[in-house]
Amino acid sequence: MKRMTLALLIVLLLSPSLRAQAPFYQGKTIRIVVGYLAGDVHDLWARTYSRHMGKYIPGNPDFIVQNMPGAGTMIAANHIYNLTKPDGLTLGSIAPALYYAQLTGRKEVQFDWVKFTWIGSPDRNGHLLFMRSDTPYKTLEDIRNAKEPPRCSATAIGTSGHDVPKLFEDTLGLKFRIITGYPGGGEQDLALERGEVQCRAITIASFFAREPFHTWHKTGFVRILIQTARQRHPKIPDVPTIYELMDQYKTAEAKRRQATVYLGAGGFGAWPIVSSPGVPLDRAKILREAYTKTLKDPELLEEAKKRGWEIKPVSGEELEALAKEVISQPPEVVEWLKKLLGK
């Protein structure tokens, strides 16, 4: 009897200690909020993380993906920033250039870009602009001299679909009519196929990451006209860069500098991952380390290879530093951005 009592006392004394030692994420579920529709590359990446990332987090939590499309991921960003607890149980996939909206003072912005908890990005990236091949716009000169500009689709201001063509207008003298309001990539794909629009700007990584782009490119349904990376991407070696074209068209030095500031968003990659502001440092470290390990997971790498995804990871620490850098812009750059983005 005494032995049983002693054993019970030991268990009671140790139990709180054992509970205290249990990993925070044990028995928990991490939600990934995706600012795009299901089937978009942001969504495909998030679902890939959801299958692999838990094993690299102490406690092996479950993952779920929630799509929250709208306003170029503004809705998702505002939700993550304001309506989630800073407990490290919510991740978000948002547009890398969304900070332009904060810089230009858009009233919809309810976040501070710097204060997100930055987790990581699978790549650094550039953009490209593609055009249906059956349009009259065969060359850049055709676009420069167009009486009726080609129609390009976009979800909203602050996304590559809107802002990149505007940049080409400002630096290269090209002309576009940008049609905003599409909920996501799938709707824009259909709009291009139906002939509602003729062109679209998108990240290089996204273009080579899913259908129908693979087929469109292979069959010649679309032609890629420009890319924004400093060096020509190996998958499109015949496509000129904006930097080459600025040399060709003798773009003014001030506009060249502004273009460089704008294109700095490429440092966030195509699919940056954030968490709520104020996540405890130890949990932020866990999430960042798990994300880094996930991008090295053999099964994920095999899946990425099949999908044509290129992985060149950017750490959460790098993204955090970049967020501080891009938000700190002088008034003249902010005014230029407002003009560029139609503010």
Contacts in CASP RR format, 6 or more apart in sequence:
PFRMAT RR
TARGET T0000
AUTHOR 0000-0000-0000
METHOD contacts of the structure
MODEL  1
MKRMTLALLIVLLLSPSLRAQAPFYQGKTIRIVVGYLAGDVHDLWARTYS
RHMGKYIPGNPDFIVQNMPGAGTMIAANHIYNLTKPDGLTLGSIAPALYY
AQLTGRKEVQFDWVKFTWIGSPDRNGHLLFMRSDTPYKTLEDIRNAKEPP
RCSATAIGTSGHDVPKLFEDTLGLKFRIITGYPGGGEQDLALERGEVQCR
AITIASFFAREPFHTWHKTGFVRILIQTARQRHPKIPDVPTIYELMDQYK
TAEAKRRQATVYLGAGGFGAWPIVSSPGVPLDRAKILREAYTKTLKDPEL
LEEAKKRGWEIKPVSGEELEALAKEVISQPPEVVEWLKKLLGK
22 59 0 8 1.000
23 57 0 8 1.000
23 58 0 8 1.000
23 59 0 8 1.000
24 58 0 8 1.000
24 283 0 8 1.000
25 57 0 8 1.000
25 58 0 8 1.000
25 59 0 8 1.000
25 60 0 8 1.000
25 61 0 8 1.000
25 286 0 8 1.000
26 58 0 8 1.000
26 59 0 8 1.000
26 60 0 8 1.000
26 61 0 8 1.000
27 59 0 8 1.000
27 61 0 8 1.000
27 62 0 8 1.000
28 59 0 8 1.000
28 61 0 8 1.000
28 62 0 8 1.000
28 89 0 8 1.000
29 61 0 8 1.000
29 62 0 8 1.000
29 63 0 8 1.000
29 64 0 8 1.000
29 89 0 8 1.000
30 53 0 8 1.000
30 54 0 8 1.000
30 57 0 8 1.000
30 61 0 8 1.000
30 62 0 8 1.000
30 63 0 8 1.000
30 64 0 8 1.000
30 88 0 8 1.000
30 89 0 8 1.000
30 90 0 8 1.000
30 91 0 8 1.000
31 63 0 8 1.000
31 64 0 8 1.000
31 65 0 8 1.000
31 66 0 8 1.000
31 89 0 8 1.000
31 90 0 8 1.000
31 91 0 8 1.000
32 46 0 8 1.000
32 49 0 8 1.000
32 50 0 8 1.000
32 63 0 8 1.000
32 64 0 8 1.000
32 65 0 8 1.000
32 66 0 8 1.000
32 90 0 8 1.000
32 91 0 8 1.000
32 92 0 8 1.000
32 93 0 8 1.000
32 273 0 8 1.000
33 66 0 8 1.000
33 68 0 8 1.000
33 76 0 8 1.000
33 79 0 8 1.000
33 80 0 8 1.000
33 84 0 8 1.000
33 90 0 8 1.000
33 91 0 8 1.000
33 92 0 8 1.000
33 93 0 8 1.000
34 40 0 8 1.000
34 42 0 8 1.000
34 43 0 8 1.000
34 46 0 8 1.000
34 65 0 8 1.000
34 66 0 8 1.000
34 67 0 8 1.000
34 68 0 8 1.000
34 69 0 8 1.000
34 76 0 8 1.000
34 92 0 8 1.000
34 93 0 8 1.000
35 42 0 8 1.000
35 67 0 8 1.000
35 68 0 8 1.000
35 69 0 8 1.000
35 70 0 8 1.000
35 72 0 8 1.000
35 73 0 8 1.000
35 75 0 8 1.000
35 76 0 8 1.000
35 77 0 8 1.000
35 92 0 8 1.000
35 93 0 8 1.000
35 94 0 8 1.000
35 95 0 8 1.000
36 42 0 8 1.000
36 43 0 8 1.000
36 67 0 8 1.000
36 69 0 8 1.000
36 73 0 8 1.000
36 93 0 8 1.000
36 184 0 8 1.000
36 185 0 8 1.000
37 43 0 8 1.000
37 67 0 8 1.000
37 69 0 8 1.000
37 183 0 8 1.000
37 184 0 8 1.000
37 185 0 8 1.000
37 186 0 8 1.000
37 187 0 8 1.000
38 67 0 8 1.000
39 186 0 8 1.000
39 210 0 8 1.000
40 184 0 8 1.000
40 185 0 8 1.000
40 186 0 8 1.000
41 205 0 8 1.000
41 206 0 8 1.000
41 209 0 8 1.000
41 210 0 8 1.000
41 270 0 8 1.000
41 271 0 8 1.000
42 93 0 8 1.000
42 271 0 8 1.000
43 65 0 8 1.000
43 67 0 8 1.000
43 93 0 8 1.000
44 209 0 8 1.000
44 210 0 8 1.000
44 307 0 8 1.000
45 93 0 8 1.000
45 122 0 8 1.000
45 271 0 8 1.000
45 309 0 8 1.000
46 65 0 8 1.000
46 92 0 8 1.000
46 93 0 8 1.000
47 65 0 8 1.000
48 300 0 8 1.000
48 303 0 8 1.000
48 304 0 8 1.000
49 63 0 8 1.000
49 91 0 8 1.000
49 273 0 8 1.000
49 291 0 8 1.000
49 294 0 8 1.000
50 63 0 8 1.000
50 64 0 8 1.000
50 65 0 8 1.000
51 63 0 8 1.000
51 299 0 8 1.000
51 300 0 8 1.000
52 294 0 8 1.000
52 297 0 8 1.000
52 299 0 8 1.000
52 300 0 8 1.000
53 63 0 8 1.000
53 290 0 8 1.000
53 291 0 8 1.000
53 294 0 8 1.000
54 60 0 8 1.000
54 61 0 8 1.000
54 62 0 8 1.000
54 63 0 8 1.000
54 290 0 8 1.000
56 289 0 8 1.000
56 290 0 8 1.000
56 293 0 8 1.000
56 294 0 8 1.000
56 297 0 8 1.000
57 286 0 8 1.000
57 287 0 8 1.000
57 290 0 8 1.000
58 286 0 8 1.000
68 75 0 8 1.000
68 76 0 8 1.000
68 79 0 8 1.000
69 75 0 8 1.000
69 76 0 8 1.000
69 183 0 8 1.000
69 184 0 8 1.000
70 76 0 8 1.000
70 155 0 8 1.000
70 156 0 8 1.000
70 183 0 8 1.000
70 184 0 8 1.000
71 108 0 8 1.000
71 155 0 8 1.000
71 156 0 8 1.000
72 95 0 8 1.000
72 98 0 8 1.000
72 155 0 8 1.000
72 156 0 8 1.000
72 158 0 8 1.000
72 159 0 8 1.000
73 93 0 8 1.000
73 94 0 8 1.000
73 95 0 8 1.000
73 98 0 8 1.000
73 159 0 8 1.000
74 98 0 8 1.000
74 101 0 8 1.000
74 108 0 8 1.000
74 109 0 8 1.000
74 156 0 8 1.000
76 92 0 8 1.000
76 93 0 8 1.000
76 94 0 8 1.000
77 94 0 8 1.000
77 95 0 8 1.000
77 98 0 8 1.000
77 111 0 8 1.000
78 108 0 8 1.000
78 109 0 8 1.000
78 110 0 8 1.000
78 111 0 8 1.000
80 90 0 8 1.000
80 92 0 8 1.000
80 94 0 8 1.000
80 111 0 8 1.000
80 116 0 8 1.000
80 274 0 8 1.000
80 275 0 8 1.000
80 276 0 8 1.000
81 110 0 8 1.000
81 111 0 8 1.000
81 112 0 8 1.000
81 115 0 8 1.000
81 116 0 8 1.000
81 276 0 8 1.000
81 277 0 8 1.000
82 110 0 8 1.000
82 111 0 8 1.000
84 90 0 8 1.000
84 276 0 8 1.000
85 276 0 8 1.000
86 117 0 8 1.000
86 276 0 8 1.000
86 277 0 8 1.000
86 278 0 8 1.000
86 279 0 8 1.000
86 280 0 8 1.000
87 276 0 8 1.000
87 279 0 8 1.000
87 283 0 8 1.000
88 117 0 8 1.000
88 275 0 8 1.000
88 276 0 8 1.000
88 279 0 8 1.000
88 280 0 8 1.000
88 283 0 8 1.000
88 284 0 8 1.000
88 287 0 8 1.000
90 275 0 8 1.000
90 276 0 8 1.000
91 119 0 8 1.000
91 273 0 8 1.000
91 274 0 8 1.000
91 275 0 8 1.000
91 287 0 8 1.000
92 273 0 8 1.000
92 274 0 8 1.000
92 275 0 8 1.000
93 271 0 8 1.000
93 272 0 8 1.000
93 273 0 8 1.000
94 272 0 8 1.000
94 274 0 8 1.000
95 158 0 8 1.000
95 159 0 8 1.000
95 160 0 8 1.000
96 121 0 8 1.000
96 125 0 8 1.000
96 265 0 8 1.000
96 266 0 8 1.000
96 267 0 8 1.000
96 268 0 8 1.000
96 269 0 8 1.000
96 270 0 8 1.000
96 271 0 8 1.000
96 272 0 8 1.000
97 158 0 8 1.000
97 159 0 8 1.000
97 160 0 8 1.000
97 163 0 8 1.000
97 265 0 8 1.000
97 266 0 8 1.000
97 268 0 8 1.000
98 113 0 8 1.000
98 158 0 8 1.000
99 113 0 8 1.000
99 265 0 8 1.000
99 323 0 8 1.000
99 326 0 8 1.000
99 327 0 8 1.000
100 157 0 8 1.000
100 158 0 8 1.000
100 163 0 8 1.000
100 265 0 8 1.000
100 337 0 8 1.000
100 341 0 8 1.000
101 108 0 8 1.000
101 109 0 8 1.000
101 157 0 8 1.000
101 158 0 8 1.000
102 109 0 8 1.000
102 111 0 8 1.000
102 112 0 8 1.000
102 113 0 8 1.000
102 327 0 8 1.000
103 326 0 8 1.000
103 327 0 8 1.000
103 329 0 8 1.000
103 334 0 8 1.000
103 337 0 8 1.000
104 334 0 8 1.000
104 337 0 8 1.000
104 338 0 8 1.000
104 341 0 8 1.000
104 343 0 8 1.000
105 343 0 8 1.000
106 157 0 8 1.000
106 343 0 8 1.000
112 277 0 8 1.000
113 323 0 8 1.000
113 326 0 8 1.000
113 327 0 8 1.000
114 323 0 8 1.000
114 324 0 8 1.000
114 327 0 8 1.000
115 277 0 8 1.000
115 278 0 8 1.000
116 274 0 8 1.000
116 275 0 8 1.000
116 276 0 8 1.000
116 277 0 8 1.000
116 323 0 8 1.000
117 274 0 8 1.000
117 275 0 8 1.000
117 276 0 8 1.000
117 277 0 8 1.000
117 278 0 8 1.000
117 279 0 8 1.000
117 284 0 8 1.000
117 287 0 8 1.000
118 272 0 8 1.000
118 273 0 8 1.000
118 274 0 8 1.000
118 316 0 8 1.000
118 317 0 8 1.000
118 319 0 8 1.000
118 320 0 8 1.000
118 323 0 8 1.000
119 273 0 8 1.000
119 274 0 8 1.000
119 275 0 8 1.000
119 284 0 8 1.000
119 287 0 8 1.000
119 288 0 8 1.000
119 291 0 8 1.000
119 316 0 8 1.000
119 319 0 8 1.000
120 272 0 8 1.000
120 273 0 8 1.000
120 288 0 8 1.000
120 291 0 8 1.000
120 292 0 8 1.000
120 313 0 8 1.000
120 314 0 8 1.000
120 315 0 8 1.000
120 316 0 8 1.000
120 318 0 8 1.000
120 319 0 8 1.000
121 267 0 8 1.000
121 268 0 8 1.000
121 269 0 8 1.000
121 270 0 8 1.000
121 271 0 8 1.000
121 272 0 8 1.000
121 273 0 8 1.000
121 313 0 8 1.000
121 314 0 8 1.000
121 316 0 8 1.000
121 319 0 8 1.000
122 269 0 8 1.000
122 270 0 8 1.000
122 271 0 8 1.000
122 295 0 8 1.000
122 309 0 8 1.000
122 311 0 8 1.000
122 312 0 8 1.000
122 313 0 8 1.000
122 314 0 8 1.000
123 205 0 8 1.000
123 269 0 8 1.000
123 270 0 8 1.000
123 271 0 8 1.000
123 310 0 8 1.000
123 311 0 8 1.000
123 312 0 8 1.000
123 313 0 8 1.000
123 314 0 8 1.000
124 266 0 8 1.000
124 267 0 8 1.000
124 269 0 8 1.000
124 312 0 8 1.000
124 314 0 8 1.000
125 203 0 8 1.000
125 204 0 8 1.000
125 205 0 8 1.000
125 266 0 8 1.000
125 267 0 8 1.000
125 269 0 8 1.000
125 270 0 8 1.000
126 203 0 8 1.000
126 204 0 8 1.000
126 205 0 8 1.000
126 227 0 8 1.000
126 228 0 8 1.000
126 229 0 8 1.000
126 233 0 8 1.000
126 263 0 8 1.000
126 266 0 8 1.000
126 269 0 8 1.000
126 270 0 8 1.000
127 160 0 8 1.000
127 164 0 8 1.000
127 201 0 8 1.000
127 202 0 8 1.000
127 203 0 8 1.000
127 204 0 8 1.000
127 227 0 8 1.000
127 228 0 8 1.000
128 201 0 8 1.000
128 202 0 8 1.000
128 203 0 8 1.000
128 204 0 8 1.000
128 207 0 8 1.000
128 224 0 8 1.000
128 225 0 8 1.000
128 226 0 8 1.000
128 227 0 8 1.000
128 228 0 8 1.000
128 233 0 8 1.000
128 236 0 8 1.000
128 239 0 8 1.000
129 152 0 8 1.000
129 164 0 8 1.000
129 165 0 8 1.000
129 168 0 8 1.000
129 199 0 8 1.000
129 200 0 8 1.000
129 201 0 8 1.000
129 224 0 8 1.000
129 225 0 8 1.000
129 226 0 8 1.000
130 199 0 8 1.000
130 200 0 8 1.000
130 202 0 8 1.000
130 207 0 8 1.000
130 216 0 8 1.000
130 222 0 8 1.000
130 223 0 8 1.000
130 224 0 8 1.000
130 225 0 8 1.000
131 137 0 8 1.000
131 150 0 8 1.000
131 198 0 8 1.000
131 199 0 8 1.000
131 222 0 8 1.000
131 223 0 8 1.000
131 225 0 8 1.000
132 192 0 8 1.000
132 195 0 8 1.000
132 198 0 8 1.000
132 199 0 8 1.000
132 221 0 8 1.000
132 222 0 8 1.000
133 220 0 8 1.000
133 221 0 8 1.000
133 222 0 8 1.000
133 223 0 8 1.000
135 150 0 8 1.000
135 198 0 8 1.000
135 199 0 8 1.000
136 142 0 8 1.000
136 146 0 8 1.000
137 143 0 8 1.000
137 146 0 8 1.000
137 150 0 8 1.000
137 198 0 8 1.000
137 199 0 8 1.000
140 172 0 8 1.000
140 174 0 8 1.000
140 225 0 8 1.000
140 226 0 8 1.000
140 245 0 8 1.000
143 149 0 8 1.000
143 150 0 8 1.000
143 174 0 8 1.000
143 175 0 8 1.000
143 176 0 8 1.000
143 225 0 8 1.000
144 172 0 8 1.000
144 173 0 8 1.000
144 174 0 8 1.000
144 175 0 8 1.000
146 175 0 8 1.000
149 175 0 8 1.000
149 176 0 8 1.000
149 177 0 8 1.000
150 175 0 8 1.000
150 176 0 8 1.000
150 177 0 8 1.000
150 198 0 8 1.000
150 199 0 8 1.000
151 176 0 8 1.000
151 177 0 8 1.000
151 178 0 8 1.000
151 179 0 8 1.000
151 196 0 8 1.000
151 197 0 8 1.000
151 198 0 8 1.000
151 199 0 8 1.000
152 161 0 8 1.000
152 165 0 8 1.000
152 176 0 8 1.000
152 177 0 8 1.000
152 178 0 8 1.000
152 179 0 8 1.000
152 197 0 8 1.000
152 198 0 8 1.000
152 199 0 8 1.000
152 200 0 8 1.000
152 201 0 8 1.000
153 161 0 8 1.000
153 178 0 8 1.000
153 179 0 8 1.000
153 182 0 8 1.000
153 188 0 8 1.000
153 191 0 8 1.000
153 192 0 8 1.000
153 196 0 8 1.000
153 197 0 8 1.000
153 199 0 8 1.000
153 200 0 8 1.000
154 161 0 8 1.000
154 162 0 8 1.000
154 178 0 8 1.000
154 179 0 8 1.000
154 180 0 8 1.000
154 181 0 8 1.000
154 182 0 8 1.000
154 188 0 8 1.000
154 200 0 8 1.000
154 201 0 8 1.000
155 161 0 8 1.000
155 162 0 8 1.000
155 180 0 8 1.000
155 181 0 8 1.000
155 182 0 8 1.000
155 183 0 8 1.000
155 184 0 8 1.000
155 185 0 8 1.000
155 188 0 8 1.000
156 162 0 8 1.000
156 180 0 8 1.000
156 181 0 8 1.000
157 163 0 8 1.000
157 180 0 8 1.000
157 341 0 8 1.000
157 342 0 8 1.000
158 341 0 8 1.000
160 201 0 8 1.000
160 202 0 8 1.000
160 203 0 8 1.000
161 178 0 8 1.000
161 200 0 8 1.000
161 201 0 8 1.000
161 202 0 8 1.000
162 178 0 8 1.000
162 180 0 8 1.000
162 341 0 8 1.000
163 201 0 8 1.000
163 262 0 8 1.000
163 340 0 8 1.000
163 341 0 8 1.000
164 201 0 8 1.000
164 228 0 8 1.000
165 174 0 8 1.000
165 176 0 8 1.000
165 178 0 8 1.000
165 199 0 8 1.000
165 201 0 8 1.000
166 176 0 8 1.000
166 178 0 8 1.000
166 340 0 8 1.000
166 341 0 8 1.000
166 342 0 8 1.000
167 228 0 8 1.000
167 242 0 8 1.000
167 259 0 8 1.000
167 262 0 8 1.000
167 263 0 8 1.000
167 340 0 8 1.000
168 174 0 8 1.000
168 176 0 8 1.000
168 226 0 8 1.000
168 242 0 8 1.000
169 175 0 8 1.000
169 176 0 8 1.000
170 255 0 8 1.000
170 258 0 8 1.000
170 259 0 8 1.000
170 339 0 8 1.000
170 340 0 8 1.000
171 242 0 8 1.000
171 246 0 8 1.000
171 251 0 8 1.000
171 255 0 8 1.000
171 256 0 8 1.000
171 259 0 8 1.000
172 226 0 8 1.000
172 242 0 8 1.000
172 245 0 8 1.000
172 246 0 8 1.000
172 249 0 8 1.000
172 251 0 8 1.000
173 249 0 8 1.000
176 199 0 8 1.000
179 191 0 8 1.000
179 196 0 8 1.000
179 197 0 8 1.000
182 188 0 8 1.000
182 191 0 8 1.000
188 197 0 8 1.000
188 200 0 8 1.000
189 212 0 8 1.000
191 197 0 8 1.000
192 198 0 8 1.000
192 199 0 8 1.000
192 200 0 8 1.000
192 222 0 8 1.000
193 212 0 8 1.000
203 269 0 8 1.000
203 270 0 8 1.000
204 227 0 8 1.000
204 229 0 8 1.000
204 233 0 8 1.000
204 235 0 8 1.000
204 236 0 8 1.000
205 269 0 8 1.000
205 270 0 8 1.000
205 271 0 8 1.000
205 309 0 8 1.000
205 310 0 8 1.000
206 213 0 8 1.000
206 270 0 8 1.000
207 213 0 8 1.000
207 217 0 8 1.000
207 224 0 8 1.000
208 214 0 8 1.000
208 235 0 8 1.000
208 308 0 8 1.000
208 310 0 8 1.000
209 307 0 8 1.000
209 308 0 8 1.000
209 309 0 8 1.000
210 307 0 8 1.000
213 222 0 8 1.000
215 221 0 8 1.000
216 222 0 8 1.000
217 224 0 8 1.000
224 236 0 8 1.000
224 239 0 8 1.000
225 239 0 8 1.000
226 239 0 8 1.000
226 240 0 8 1.000
226 241 0 8 1.000
226 242 0 8 1.000
226 245 0 8 1.000
227 233 0 8 1.000
227 236 0 8 1.000
227 239 0 8 1.000
227 240 0 8 1.000
227 241 0 8 1.000
227 242 0 8 1.000
228 241 0 8 1.000
228 242 0 8 1.000
228 263 0 8 1.000
229 241 0 8 1.000
230 241 0 8 1.000
230 243 0 8 1.000
231 241 0 8 1.000
232 238 0 8 1.000
232 239 0 8 1.000
232 240 0 8 1.000
232 241 0 8 1.000
233 239 0 8 1.000
240 248 0 8 1.000
242 259 0 8 1.000
242 263 0 8 1.000
245 251 0 8 1.000
246 255 0 8 1.000
246 256 0 8 1.000
246 259 0 8 1.000
251 259 0 8 1.000
258 333 0 8 1.000
258 336 0 8 1.000
258 340 0 8 1.000
261 329 0 8 1.000
261 333 0 8 1.000
262 337 0 8 1.000
262 340 0 8 1.000
264 326 0 8 1.000
265 326 0 8 1.000
267 314 0 8 1.000
267 322 0 8 1.000
268 314 0 8 1.000
268 319 0 8 1.000
268 322 0 8 1.000
269 314 0 8 1.000
272 314 0 8 1.000
272 319 0 8 1.000
273 291 0 8 1.000
275 284 0 8 1.000
275 287 0 8 1.000
279 287 0 8 1.000
288 315 0 8 1.000
288 316 0 8 1.000
288 317 0 8 1.000
291 316 0 8 1.000
292 313 0 8 1.000
292 315 0 8 1.000
294 300 0 8 1.000
295 311 0 8 1.000
295 313 0 8 1.000
301 311 0 8 1.000
304 310 0 8 1.000
304 311 0 8 1.000
329 337 0 8 1.000
337 343 0 8 1.000
END
